[in-house]
Amino acid sequence: MKIVNMKTVVLLSGLLALSCLTSGGTRTVYQDVRIPVDLMGMVHAGYANNSGKIDEEYVLLNEMGVRWMLRDFSWEVIQPEKGVWDWSVYDKYVEDAEKHDKKILGLLYPHDTLWIHGDYNKWTRKYACGHTERQVKIGIVAGDAEIAAFCEYARETALRYKGRVGAWAIWNEPNMSEHFWNGTPKEFFALTKAAAAAIREADPDAVIIGGSLNPGADNAVWTRGLFTSGAMDQVDYIAYHPYARNAEGVAQAYISFRNYVSQYGFGDKVWITEIGYPLDKGHGGYDTKVREAFMSEMTVKTITLLAAAGAQRIFWYEMFDYGAHLPPGDSEAWFGLVDFDTFKKKGGGEAYQLCSRNFPGKTMRSLDAPNFIEAFYFQGEGNHSLVIWDNKPSRPRQIRVTLPGKNIRLWDIARGVSVPVDEEASVHTLQKGASLLFFTWENDISALPVVSGD
């Protein structure tokens, strides 16, 4: 039996003043769960071929541990006119992804497919997006003729990339009637059912994702309707976007949704195909915005809680921050983990990378800990991780963490660097505002870490 050093780390957590953190002291107990190897994805990744920096982007994607990329396979691009097909953009995209060993989640969505509605003028409107005003098609594909046209696009796209695209998602956030869908829920269920059948016809082995709902969706109308209508009969997973003001809110939204779909046998079949936070630049209108100083902590907490709750995939929204090129009042400009101009990670970029390098393929095991401590142990085969934070940051606390192993390191989640932890330097004082600790260590035995405190 190998002798393993037992090193104890004594931690003093400072008084926290973050309004975005939970103020309660009740700790949710999570069940042991196996984390998928390909857990981590990124929305709008692999796009830099438009700027001639595609190889540079893939270096970043590899460094950040991204396994999946979500990309719109836009109907308006693929079929700009009835009977006219143009695959050139997506042929190149799929080729690049294969070259760099990335899986693709293709989103089947129309955008502004002008020819589908005939009299386009009656299907347009204007709306304000920050300081930008643009004209868009009202989101609806309904009636036999329109659904048949959408299914042709879905079928031909799935057939062309059969075995090359990892999964297909049908539509995006249909419950967002002001932006993505202005038909009835019943019409959307009909579209989903028909499109899933068309994809399955083209590729019997295709992985199909349905739903793509967010917390604004009424489960009694949207979620139940997807299942009771038969729309999900040929669908493998359901997608959800649990946007909230903080990580705890995200976890609560996800767990509530997971528990609801469990009655239909989908409790362990939920993909998070969007989650993230815009930076608070003082002008963005979204109430989920986060100050940059807190983004790394929010990123780690969000990914940790979703992984521990059993999410099958987590796609972060999104790869690039385009803030320098879009109006400052548009929150959509500030979600990215990488600055588009410099290609440098920012905000939660290093935090995302730390999670993607240390969670997938491991088993999250529950630990006994005081109620005020959130503790998540990711047990691997020789390499392990522990994430802990104080969920009731009302006063300084002393936390004792005993880690059974060697090469113990404590990580700076914002900078992506670590310091060794040893017996002579085991006392750490957390400054005001710091609440999260991320450890990694090595051993080849199954001894659990021990977390205790006052």
DARA-V959354 format. One line per field, one symbol per residue. ss: DSSP state (2 for helix, 1 for strand, 0 for the rest). phi: phi as a letter, one per 30 degrees, with the letter a starting at -180 (. if undefined). burial: I if it has 9 or more other ideal C-beta (glycine too) atoms within 8 Angstrom, else O. A space follows every 50 residues. Layout:
BEGIN
ss->???
phi->???
burial->???
END
This chain:
BEGIN
ss->00000111111110000000000000000000110000011110000222 00022222222220000111111122220010010002222222222220 00111111100002222002222111111001111110000002222222 22222222220000001111000000000000002222222222222222 22000001111111000022222222220000000011111000002222 22222222222222000001111110001000000000010222222222 22222222000011110001100000000022220001100000100022 22222222000011100000001111111000111111110000001111 11110111111100001111002220111000000111111100000001 1110
phi->.ddcdcccccbccddcbdddcdcdcdcdccdebddedcdcbbdhcicddd cicdddddedddddidcbbcbdcdddddbdbeicbbceddedddddddec hcdcccccadhcddddciddedcbacbdbicccbcbdddabbjedddddd ddddddddddceiccdabccibhdddddbcacddeedddddddddddddd ddbecdccccjhdbddddedcddededddidcdccdbccbbddadaddde dddddddedddddcicdcbccdcaalbdddcibdcddcdbdedcdddddd dddddddddjedbbcdcadcccedcbeddceedbddcbdddchcdbhced dedddddbceiccdcdbdaeddccbbcccccjbbbbcbadcbdcadbccc bccdlbhdbccdddcibbbdcbddbccbcddejcbbbbcbababbcdddb bbad
burial->OOOIOOIIIIIIIIOIOIOOIOOOOOIOOIOOIOIIOIIIIIIIIIIIIO OOIIOIIIOIIIOIIIIIIIIOIIIIIIIOOOOOOIOOOIOIIIOIIIOI OIIIIIIIIIIOIOIIIOOIOOIIOOIOOIOIOOOOIOIIIIOOOIIIII IIIIIIIIIOIIOOIOIIIIIOIIIIOOOIIOIOIOIIIIIIIIIIIIII OIIOOIOIIIIIIIIOIOIOIIIIIIIOIOIIOOIOIIIIIIIIOIIIII IIIIIOIIOIIIOOOIIOIIIIIIIIIIIIIOOIOOOIIIOIOIIIIIII IIIIIIIIIIIIIIIIIIIIIIIOOIOIOIIIIIIIIIIIOOIOIIIIII IIIIIIOIIIOIIIIIIOIOOIIIIIIIIIOOIIIIIIIIIIIOOOIIII IIIIIOOIIIIOIOOIOOOOIOOOOIOIOIOOIIIIIIIIIIIOOOOOIO IOIO
END
